Amino acid sequence: MKDRDLIVSKKYLVKIPSKVTCEMIFKEFLYHEKEENSIYFSNGVSQDMISGIRTYFNHRFIVEILYKSELPQIKNLAGKTVFTEIYGCEHLLRLMTCIGKLISAYEFDDCGFNILQVHFQRFLEFIDVNRDNYMPGDNYFQVVQ
């Protein structure tokens, strides 16, 4: 079942804090890149990309990522505003669907754009390989009305 359908139509919410937060995913991805001796890790591209995703996620979270029905959950966070330490893969993947908007705000030469595209693809493939760990089936709960 699709995330949007669960949240908007079926009135479910994602459990927070997530069992596996975005920060945990970032750390595991960077570790994976280092272990793979990725050229992207050794030249700092991996770290820069994760830093950019983290910054964009935390600054644009409420506006770009949350559905309206999820807004009341934020009131229960007791002042925590580092969303990457609270939310997990479901919200991270929502952000990834908005990443084109972010990238289009900058000018890249063909080489820079291709590197960025390949690296985002590597990150998404990493998430896909680990999806059972990052998105267990019990991450959603139905809102009692």
N, C-alpha and C positions, 0 to 999 in steps of 0.2 A: 504494500500500500504506500502511496506517495505521501511525503511529509506534509505538503500543503493540504491535501485532502483530509488527513487526520486532524490537523490543527483547525482548519477553517470549516470544513463540512461536518466532521464527526465530533468536534468540540473536545479534542484531546490536547494535552500539553506535554512538552518534553520535561522529564524530571530534571530538576536542578537542585544542587550542583550535580553536574555530570560525573559519572563514575570515571570516565576518561575525558579529561578536559582538553581544550585546544592546546594548552601549554604542554601537556603530556604528549600529544600527537606531534607537536613541533620538535620536542626533545628527541622523541623516537625517530623521527624522520632525519634529523641532523646526525644522530648516532648511526643510522643506517647508511647515510651518505658517506660518513667518515669511514665506516667499516668496508664499504664498497670501493674505497679509494677513488671516489667520484672526483673528476676534475672540477666539477661545480663546487664541491666542498673545499677543495684545496685552494681555489682562487677566490673564495668568499661569496660566490653567487648564491649558494644555498642559504647561508646565514643572512645575506641581504634580503633575499626573497621572503624568508620567514619573518624577518624584522618588519618588512613592509606589510605583510599580511596581518601580523599582530597589531601594528599601529592602526591600519585601516579597520580591522575588526573592532578594536576598542573605541575608536573615535566615531565610527559610523554605525555602531551596533543597533541602537534604538531606531534610527532612521531607515537603514538599509536592510536589516536582517530580521527583525522581529515582526510577527504578525500582530495586529491590534489586540487579539485575544490573549496574547502573551504578556502584554504590558503590565497587568496587575502582579505578575510574578516578580517583577523588578522591585516592587515595594517591600518584598520579603527578604531582600538581600542585605539588609542592615548596613547600608552605606558602601558596600563593596562595589567598585566601579571598574575593576580589571576583569572585564567580561571573559577574556581568554582563560582565566583561572576558574571560571564557574561553568561556562557553557562548553559543549562538546562538538562532536563531528556533525550532527544534524545542522547546527547553526553555521559551522565552518563551511559546509557544502553550500548552504544558501549564499554565503558570502562569495564563494567561488563562481556562482552564477552571475554575480555583479562585477566581477573582476575586469571584464571587458571595458566597462565604463571608466574604471580607474586607469587602465592602460591607455585608453584613447585620449586621456587628458595630457599625455606626454608624447613627445616626438622621439622615435627610435629609428636608427638606421636599420637596414634589413638584417644585419648581423645581430644587433642588440635585440631586435624583436624576436628573431629565431631562437636565440639563447633563452629568452624569457619564456617563449612558448614551449620549448622543450622542457624547461625546468618546471613549469606549472604542470605539464603533462606527467613528469616523473612524480611530482607530489601527489597528484590525483591517483596515479597508478599505485603508489604506496598506500594511500588511504583505501583504495579498492581491495588490495591484497589483505589488508588488516580490518576490513569492514565488520567482520563478526565480532572482533574485540572492541571496535570503536562504536558500533551501533547495535548493541544487543536488542533483541526483540522486546524487552521489558522497559525500554527507555521512555515510553509514553504512558500517560494515565488519562482516564476520561474525567473531565471536569463535572462535578456534581452540580446540578442546576436547581 
